[in-house]
């Protein structure tokens, strides 16, 4: 759970090959998109539709609606600390 002082950022992996383990380029969603995604996340929704994408909040994957083979990992950071990092000090 985040407090009102926490800053939350949502990113999608923007590498040409988003599943590459050697490349690691991430791009933030727009402020409006991050607000929509975070509200859905806080409401414990499994997925949402965002423009031309389905955002899977359980598996952290973005899928293009017009081409289900186009998928990218997404991630959430609170105060610069990745969700996957269990020992964050923030």
Order of alpha helices (4+ residues) and beta strands (2+ residues): beta-beta-alpha-beta-beta-beta-beta-beta
